[in-house]
């Protein structure tokens, strides 16, 4: 069964095929950059050329620096070639499958092999690898952090806390709300009986990553923050025309402010709307969660629609224009992985990785209940649903006895709500 470096031969074969598939897709299916991709590209190019993080010649912190910095390193080494960055993403996303294998290995080799294989053939993962967006890198770092979290708790090696802190810090530079996740992970590590020395080392490494950026923002922007977009994101999800998903704000009252003042003003306006309209805020929160777990229409449109950047064409029209076979394959992979992953999640033992994932899952729910939802935001959850799908499909009959009444009720409720959501979405769209 074993192959080179101790990996099962089956996994090595699937890994190589998955890597080839991703690379071929990136090379053959090149698309014009648009929307967030163009802005990431512009910020990264400026950073690689001048060493300054600027937009239109002015310092900015609106877009978190983590992903543009990844692109800037690629541009510095290989020139302004987004294709090279996408090829690197394809490699990194494939490595996520290997990391899943090692993360799940304590649950048994069958579970680990199944989980890794699910991710390596997961259609949305292939599509996100070919987009200049942060999702593939975020998913990789989250699985890496889960693996390091386990290592810190189970191993005495001194470099694991350093690596954990660096990984959590990097996640926070890509998605600033991950700083709260980092605090919770470090807190759980402390409560698990880990030595204070390990905790101090992890915190030190975490601060080593985020503090230089925050100090830069304090000096150049006048505010010590990870980004200046939290206010606008809050307002996008909480205003009289909010839908629960992303919606561009064109109000003239915000356009004349500088970046920091805009952030403060938008945050105040969004918070005021939430406080003044608690019932509407709650209903909007449910809509945001519906957007969070809806189908993979966004990545399908971005990847295959003829003019995904054309705001004059309704999203539903772009979605309907896609071949139904393609829609079925991509959404089928997502739906199967999520539903089987939920089943495995409820059957799983209360181990280290389960605690890690529950923290991340609940924080994801909370963040998007408050801000706004979108299907791209559920992508970082999916490697873990691949892991728990591995548990579900390799379980034995007597494992079902662990599914006590409250778990059966909760699992049935989740599955029912998801099926209702997807049925409504597809009925309205197609």
Backbone torsions as a table, in degrees:
resi	resn	phi	psi	omega
1	UNK	NA	-38.7	-176.5
2	UNK	-72.2	149.6	177.2
3	UNK	-129.3	-170.1	-178.9
4	UNK	-53.7	142.6	-179.2
5	UNK	61.1	19.2	174.5
6	UNK	81.6	2.9	179.9
7	UNK	-85.1	144.6	175.5
8	UNK	-61.0	141.8	-178.9
9	UNK	-58.9	-38.4	179.2
10	UNK	-58.5	-43.2	-179.1
11	UNK	-66.6	-40.0	179.3
12	UNK	-61.8	-42.8	179.7
13	UNK	-63.8	-47.6	-179.5
14	UNK	-63.5	-39.8	179.0
15	UNK	-60.2	-47.6	-178.6
16	UNK	-64.9	-40.7	177.9
17	UNK	-65.3	-41.3	179.7
18	UNK	-65.3	-39.9	178.5
19	UNK	-64.5	-44.5	178.4
20	UNK	-61.9	-41.2	-179.6
21	UNK	-63.1	-44.9	179.6
22	UNK	-63.9	-44.7	-179.2
23	UNK	-63.7	-43.9	178.4
24	UNK	-62.6	-41.8	-179.7
25	UNK	-63.5	-43.9	179.3
26	UNK	-61.6	-43.9	-176.2
27	UNK	-71.6	-44.6	-175.3
28	UNK	-78.1	-35.3	-171.8
29	UNK	-103.4	54.8	179.2
30	UNK	-76.8	135.0	-176.2
31	UNK	-128.4	152.7	175.3
32	UNK	-63.2	144.2	175.7
33	UNK	-75.5	144.0	177.6
34	UNK	-152.4	162.7	175.3
35	UNK	54.0	-128.3	-177.1
36	UNK	-58.2	-34.2	-179.2
37	UNK	-61.1	-42.4	-179.9
38	UNK	-65.3	-38.2	-179.7
39	UNK	-70.3	-41.5	174.9
40	UNK	-58.5	-44.5	-179.1
41	UNK	-62.2	-44.7	-179.2
42	UNK	-64.2	-45.5	179.1
43	UNK	-62.2	-42.4	-178.6
44	UNK	-66.9	-41.3	179.8
45	UNK	-63.5	-45.0	177.6
46	UNK	-60.9	-43.1	179.6
47	UNK	-63.8	-40.9	-178.4
48	UNK	-70.3	-31.4	-177.2
49	UNK	-85.6	-39.7	-172.5
50	UNK	-111.9	-16.1	-174.2
51	UNK	77.7	5.8	-179.3
52	UNK	-111.7	139.8	176.9
53	UNK	-95.2	95.7	-170.9
54	UNK	-134.7	155.7	171.4
55	UNK	-131.6	123.8	-177.1
56	UNK	55.4	36.8	176.7
57	UNK	80.5	2.4	-178.9
58	UNK	-117.4	142.7	176.3
59	UNK	-57.3	143.3	-179.4
60	UNK	-140.0	154.3	170.0
61	UNK	-138.7	16.6	-176.6
62	UNK	-65.1	-47.5	173.7
63	UNK	-88.8	127.5	176.6
64	UNK	-54.7	146.3	-169.5
65	UNK	-80.4	-17.1	-170.3
66	UNK	-56.6	-54.7	-176.9
67	UNK	-70.6	-44.7	174.1
68	UNK	-57.3	-32.4	177.8
69	UNK	-66.6	-39.9	175.1
70	UNK	-58.5	-46.5	179.3
71	UNK	-65.2	-39.0	-178.2
72	UNK	-62.8	-38.7	176.9
73	UNK	-62.0	-43.4	177.9
74	UNK	-62.5	-44.6	-179.7
75	UNK	-64.9	-36.7	179.4
76	UNK	-66.0	-39.2	-177.2
77	UNK	-80.9	-37.4	-170.8
78	UNK	-121.0	5.5	-176.3
79	UNK	86.0	173.3	-176.7
80	UNK	-75.3	76.8	-178.2
81	UNK	-129.3	91.0	178.0
82	UNK	-55.0	-28.6	179.5
83	UNK	-59.3	-40.2	178.9
84	UNK	-63.5	-41.4	178.4
85	UNK	-62.3	-39.2	179.1
86	UNK	-68.3	-35.8	175.7
87	UNK	-64.9	-39.1	175.4
88	UNK	-62.5	-40.5	177.2
89	UNK	-61.7	-39.9	179.5
90	UNK	-61.1	-41.6	177.7
91	UNK	-65.0	-46.1	-177.8
92	UNK	-62.7	-42.6	-179.9
93	UNK	-65.3	-35.9	176.5
94	UNK	-66.6	-37.4	177.2
95	UNK	-64.9	-25.0	175.1
96	UNK	-57.4	-37.0	177.3
97	UNK	-62.4	-42.3	177.4
98	UNK	-64.7	-41.9	178.2
99	UNK	-61.2	-38.7	177.0
100	UNK	-60.8	-39.6	179.2
101	UNK	-59.0	-49.9	-177.8
102	UNK	-70.4	-32.0	178.5
103	UNK	-68.4	-37.3	-177.5
104	UNK	-89.8	-6.8	-173.0
105	UNK	-56.7	-36.6	176.8
106	UNK	-60.4	-19.1	177.3
107	UNK	-83.3	-3.7	-179.2
108	UNK	118.1	148.7	-176.0
109	UNK	-66.2	-34.5	179.2
110	UNK	-63.6	-44.0	178.1
111	UNK	-63.0	-46.8	-177.1
112	UNK	-62.9	-44.1	-179.7
113	UNK	-65.3	-41.5	-179.9
114	UNK	-66.2	-44.6	-179.8
115	UNK	-61.2	-47.2	-180.0
116	UNK	-62.4	-42.0	-179.2
117	UNK	-64.6	-40.7	177.4
118	UNK	-57.1	-45.1	-178.0
119	UNK	-68.0	-39.9	-175.7
120	UNK	-64.6	-26.9	179.3
121	UNK	-106.9	8.8	-175.7
122	UNK	-71.4	115.2	-173.8
123	UNK	-55.7	-47.1	179.8
124	UNK	-60.3	-30.9	178.3
125	UNK	-64.0	-38.0	177.5
126	UNK	-65.2	-40.8	-178.7
127	UNK	-68.7	-44.4	-179.6
128	UNK	-66.1	-27.1	176.9
129	UNK	-62.3	-27.4	-175.2
130	UNK	-96.7	8.8	178.6
131	UNK	-114.3	140.1	-179.7
132	UNK	-80.1	64.7	179.8
133	UNK	-131.1	163.9	-171.2
134	UNK	-85.1	-3.0	-171.2
135	UNK	-60.3	-45.4	-177.4
136	UNK	-64.2	-41.0	179.3
137	UNK	-67.5	-40.5	179.5
138	UNK	-62.2	-44.8	179.6
139	UNK	-61.0	-43.8	178.7
140	UNK	-59.9	-47.1	-177.6
141	UNK	-66.3	-34.0	179.0
142	UNK	-67.4	-40.7	177.5
143	UNK	-69.4	-40.8	176.5
144	UNK	-59.2	-43.6	179.8
145	UNK	-64.3	-39.0	176.7
146	UNK	-61.4	-43.7	178.5
147	UNK	-62.3	-43.7	-179.8
148	UNK	-68.6	-34.9	176.8
149	UNK	-58.8	-45.5	176.9
150	UNK	-62.9	-42.9	-177.9
151	UNK	-63.9	-39.0	179.4
152	UNK	-62.4	-40.2	-177.8
153	UNK	-77.2	-25.0	-172.9
154	UNK	-111.9	-10.5	-175.8
155	UNK	-123.2	153.2	178.9
156	UNK	-96.2	0.3	-178.0
157	UNK	-64.9	133.0	-171.0
158	UNK	-73.7	-20.9	-175.5
159	UNK	-82.1	-14.3	179.4
160	UNK	-64.0	-45.1	176.3
161	UNK	-61.3	-36.0	177.1
162	UNK	-62.3	-48.9	-178.9
163	UNK	-63.2	-39.0	178.4
164	UNK	-61.6	-46.8	179.3
165	UNK	-63.1	-41.9	178.7
166	UNK	-63.9	-40.3	-179.9
167	UNK	-66.9	-43.8	178.2
168	UNK	-64.6	-37.9	177.9
169	UNK	-65.8	-41.1	178.9
170	UNK	-64.5	-42.0	175.4
171	UNK	-57.6	-39.6	-178.2
172	UNK	-69.0	-28.7	176.2
173	UNK	-75.3	-23.7	177.9
174	UNK	-85.6	-46.0	178.2
175	UNK	-131.7	102.8	-172.5
176	UNK	-55.3	-29.6	179.8
177	UNK	-67.1	-14.4	175.8
178	UNK	-66.1	-15.7	175.5
179	UNK	-62.1	-36.3	175.8
180	UNK	-67.7	-38.8	175.9
181	UNK	-61.0	-42.4	179.1
182	UNK	-60.3	-42.7	179.2
183	UNK	-61.5	-42.8	-179.6
184	UNK	-67.1	-41.4	179.2
185	UNK	-63.4	-44.7	178.9
186	UNK	-65.0	-37.0	177.5
187	UNK	-63.3	-44.0	178.0
188	UNK	-64.7	-37.2	177.2
189	UNK	-60.1	-41.8	179.0
190	UNK	-66.3	-44.1	-178.8
191	UNK	-68.3	-19.8	-180.0
192	UNK	-81.6	3.8	176.5
193	UNK	92.5	8.3	177.7
194	UNK	-66.5	146.0	-177.5
195	UNK	-62.8	148.5	-179.9
196	UNK	-62.2	-30.1	179.2
197	UNK	-61.4	-45.0	177.7
198	UNK	-61.2	-42.0	-179.8
199	UNK	-62.9	-44.2	-179.5
200	UNK	-62.0	-40.2	178.8
201	UNK	-64.7	-44.2	179.3
202	UNK	-62.7	-43.8	178.8
203	UNK	-63.0	-42.2	179.1
204	UNK	-61.3	-42.6	178.9
205	UNK	-66.9	-39.2	177.4
206	UNK	-60.2	-48.4	179.9
207	UNK	-66.3	-32.8	178.3
208	UNK	-59.7	-31.8	-179.8
209	UNK	-80.7	-47.2	-170.5
210	UNK	-88.5	-27.9	-174.3
211	UNK	-64.3	-42.2	178.4
212	UNK	-56.4	-40.0	179.3
213	UNK	-68.8	-41.3	-179.9
214	UNK	-68.0	-36.7	176.8
215	UNK	-67.0	-41.0	175.6
216	UNK	-57.3	-44.5	180.0
217	UNK	-65.5	-36.2	177.3
218	UNK	-62.9	-40.0	-177.9
219	UNK	-75.8	-47.0	-173.2
220	UNK	-90.1	-29.0	-175.6
221	UNK	-108.9	-15.4	-179.2
222	UNK	82.0	13.9	178.4
223	UNK	-147.6	130.7	-177.4
224	UNK	-88.5	89.6	-173.0
225	UNK	-142.1	166.7	175.9
226	UNK	-85.4	-27.9	176.0
227	UNK	-161.1	165.7	179.5
228	UNK	-116.5	32.0	-179.6
229	UNK	-113.0	-0.5	-176.5
230	UNK	-63.5	-36.8	-179.7
231	UNK	-65.4	-47.8	179.5
232	UNK	-65.3	-38.8	177.3
233	UNK	-63.3	-37.2	177.0
234	UNK	-65.6	-41.9	-178.7
235	UNK	-69.5	-36.3	177.8
236	UNK	-57.4	-37.6	-178.8
237	UNK	-89.0	-8.1	-175.0
238	UNK	-143.0	82.0	176.9
239	UNK	-155.7	168.6	-174.2
240	UNK	-59.0	-24.2	-179.6
241	UNK	-105.7	11.8	-177.9
242	UNK	-65.3	143.5	-178.7
243	UNK	-114.8	-11.3	-174.2
244	UNK	105.9	-24.7	176.4
245	UNK	-107.1	-174.3	178.1
246	UNK	-71.2	136.5	176.4
247	UNK	-147.4	123.5	-176.5
248	UNK	-60.8	137.3	179.2
249	UNK	-101.1	123.3	-178.2
250	UNK	-117.9	16.0	-177.6
251	UNK	-61.2	128.9	-179.3
252	UNK	-62.4	-25.8	-176.2
253	UNK	-66.7	-18.3	179.2
254	UNK	-99.7	-21.4	-170.3
255	UNK	-73.0	-21.5	-176.2
256	UNK	-91.6	-3.3	-178.5
257	UNK	-87.1	151.6	170.8
258	UNK	-74.5	173.4	-168.9
259	UNK	-59.7	-45.0	-177.3
260	UNK	-70.2	-44.0	178.9
261	UNK	-66.2	-38.5	176.4
262	UNK	-58.7	-43.5	-179.2
263	UNK	-60.8	-45.6	-179.9
264	UNK	-65.9	-43.2	-177.7
265	UNK	-67.0	-43.3	179.6
266	UNK	-66.2	-39.6	178.7
267	UNK	-62.1	-44.3	178.7
268	UNK	-62.5	-41.8	180.0
269	UNK	-65.8	-42.3	179.1
270	UNK	-65.4	-43.4	179.4
271	UNK	-64.6	-40.4	178.2
272	UNK	-61.2	-41.8	180.0
273	UNK	-64.4	-40.4	179.0
274	UNK	-62.7	-44.3	-177.2
275	UNK	-69.3	-40.7	-177.5
276	UNK	-76.8	-19.8	-176.4
277	UNK	-133.0	65.5	-175.4
278	UNK	-61.9	-37.5	179.6
279	UNK	-66.5	-45.8	178.0
280	UNK	-63.3	-39.4	178.1
281	UNK	-60.0	-41.0	-179.7
282	UNK	-66.3	-44.8	179.7
283	UNK	-63.8	-42.6	176.8
284	UNK	-60.9	-37.3	178.4
285	UNK	-59.5	-41.7	177.8
286	UNK	-65.6	-38.5	176.9
287	UNK	-64.9	-37.7	178.5
288	UNK	-62.4	-41.2	178.3
289	UNK	-67.6	-33.6	175.2
290	UNK	-63.4	-42.5	176.3
291	UNK	-63.9	-35.8	-178.6
292	UNK	-62.9	-40.0	-174.6
293	UNK	-106.9	14.1	178.2
294	UNK	-69.5	-178.4	-174.8
295	UNK	-68.6	178.2	-177.6
296	UNK	-86.0	34.9	-179.1
297	UNK	-60.6	-38.0	-178.1
298	UNK	-60.7	-53.3	-176.4
299	UNK	-68.6	-29.8	176.1
300	UNK	-65.9	-45.6	179.4
301	UNK	-65.3	-46.1	-179.9
302	UNK	-60.8	-33.7	-174.0
303	UNK	-87.8	-29.7	-169.5
304	UNK	-130.3	-18.4	-179.1
305	UNK	-65.5	148.5	-175.3
306	UNK	-67.7	-34.1	-179.8
307	UNK	-139.4	69.1	-176.0
308	UNK	-64.6	-20.6	-177.9
309	UNK	-85.7	-8.6	-174.6
310	UNK	-80.3	103.6	-178.2
311	UNK	-71.1	-13.4	178.7
312	UNK	-74.9	-18.5	178.8
313	UNK	-97.3	122.9	179.2
314	UNK	-57.9	146.4	-179.7
315	UNK	-57.6	-42.2	-178.1
316	UNK	-61.4	-34.8	178.2
317	UNK	-67.8	-40.1	176.5
318	UNK	-63.3	-41.9	-179.2
319	UNK	-63.2	-45.0	-178.4
320	UNK	-66.3	-23.8	-177.1
321	UNK	-73.4	-12.4	-175.9
322	UNK	-81.7	149.9	177.7
323	UNK	-59.9	134.5	-176.8
324	UNK	-63.7	-29.8	178.4
325	UNK	-64.1	-40.4	179.1
326	UNK	-67.1	-44.4	178.1
327	UNK	-59.5	-41.1	-178.4
328	UNK	-67.4	-43.7	-177.9
329	UNK	-63.8	-49.0	-175.8
330	UNK	-69.0	-47.4	179.9
331	UNK	-71.2	-31.9	176.9
332	UNK	-62.3	-42.0	177.1
333	UNK	-61.4	-43.5	179.4
334	UNK	-64.6	-48.8	-176.3
335	UNK	-63.8	-44.8	-179.4
336	UNK	-64.2	-43.9	-178.2
337	UNK	-65.2	-41.7	-178.7
338	UNK	-67.7	-45.0	-176.8
339	UNK	-68.8	-45.1	178.1
340	UNK	-68.7	-33.0	177.0
341	UNK	-65.1	-39.2	176.2
342	UNK	-61.9	-41.8	179.3
343	UNK	-61.2	-48.1	179.5
344	UNK	-65.8	-33.7	178.8
345	UNK	-61.4	-44.3	-179.4
346	UNK	-72.0	-22.8	178.4
347	UNK	-89.4	-13.9	-172.2
348	UNK	-69.9	150.0	173.5
349	UNK	-70.5	153.9	179.3
350	UNK	-78.5	81.3	-178.4
351	UNK	-109.2	-171.7	-175.7
352	UNK	-61.5	-46.6	-176.9
353	UNK	-67.5	-35.5	177.1
354	UNK	-61.8	-43.4	177.8
355	UNK	-60.9	-43.7	178.6
356	UNK	-59.1	-49.0	-175.7
357	UNK	-68.6	-40.0	179.5
358	UNK	-60.4	-41.2	176.9
359	UNK	-59.7	-48.4	-177.8
360	UNK	-66.2	-41.7	-179.0
361	UNK	-62.8	-48.8	-178.3
362	UNK	-66.4	-37.6	178.2
363	UNK	-67.8	-37.0	175.6
364	UNK	-61.0	-45.0	178.0
365	UNK	-59.6	-46.8	-177.6
366	UNK	-64.1	-46.7	-178.2
367	UNK	-59.8	-45.4	-176.1
368	UNK	-81.1	-21.1	171.0
369	UNK	-65.2	-35.4	-178.6
370	UNK	-83.9	-43.6	-174.8
371	UNK	-91.5	-103.7	175.7
372	UNK	-151.6	162.6	-176.2
373	UNK	-108.3	171.4	178.4
374	UNK	178.6	148.1	-173.9
375	UNK	-66.5	-25.4	178.8
376	UNK	-63.8	-23.7	-176.0
377	UNK	-78.4	-15.2	176.1
378	UNK	-86.4	-10.6	-176.6
379	UNK	-58.3	-44.1	179.5
380	UNK	-62.8	-17.9	176.0
381	UNK	-76.3	-24.4	-165.9
382	UNK	-69.2	-31.2	174.9
383	UNK	-58.2	-33.7	-179.0
384	UNK	-76.1	-32.8	173.0
385	UNK	-68.2	-29.7	172.4
386	UNK	-63.6	-41.8	178.9
387	UNK	-60.3	-47.8	-177.5
388	UNK	-76.4	-22.1	169.9
389	UNK	-64.5	-36.9	175.9
390	UNK	-59.0	-39.2	176.1
391	UNK	-67.4	-40.7	-174.7
392	UNK	-65.2	-44.1	-173.5
393	UNK	-81.9	-11.8	177.9
394	UNK	-107.1	7.5	-177.3
395	UNK	-73.4	160.8	175.4
396	UNK	-99.9	165.4	-176.7
397	UNK	-59.7	-39.1	-177.3
398	UNK	-72.2	-12.1	175.9
399	UNK	-65.6	-26.0	-179.3
400	UNK	-64.2	-20.9	180.0
401	UNK	-66.6	-20.3	178.8
402	UNK	-75.8	-10.8	-178.1
403	UNK	-83.5	85.1	-177.5
404	UNK	-70.6	172.9	-170.3
405	UNK	-57.7	-46.0	-176.6
406	UNK	-66.8	-32.9	176.8
407	UNK	-68.3	-40.6	177.5
408	UNK	-61.2	-42.5	-179.2
409	UNK	-65.7	-44.4	-179.0
410	UNK	-66.2	-44.7	-179.8
411	UNK	-63.1	-44.4	179.1
412	UNK	-61.7	-39.4	-179.9
413	UNK	-65.3	-45.5	179.1
414	UNK	-60.0	-47.6	-177.9
415	UNK	-63.7	-42.1	179.4
416	UNK	-61.0	-47.0	-178.9
417	UNK	-63.5	-39.1	179.3
418	UNK	-66.8	-41.5	179.2
419	UNK	-65.1	-40.9	176.7
420	UNK	-61.3	-45.0	179.6
421	UNK	-59.4	-50.9	-177.4
422	UNK	-67.2	-37.8	178.3
423	UNK	-62.9	-44.3	178.8
424	UNK	-63.6	-45.2	-178.0
425	UNK	-60.7	-47.7	-176.9
426	UNK	-70.1	-33.7	177.7
427	UNK	-65.1	-45.3	-179.6
428	UNK	-68.5	-38.3	-174.6
429	UNK	-79.6	-44.1	-172.7
430	UNK	-107.7	NA	NA
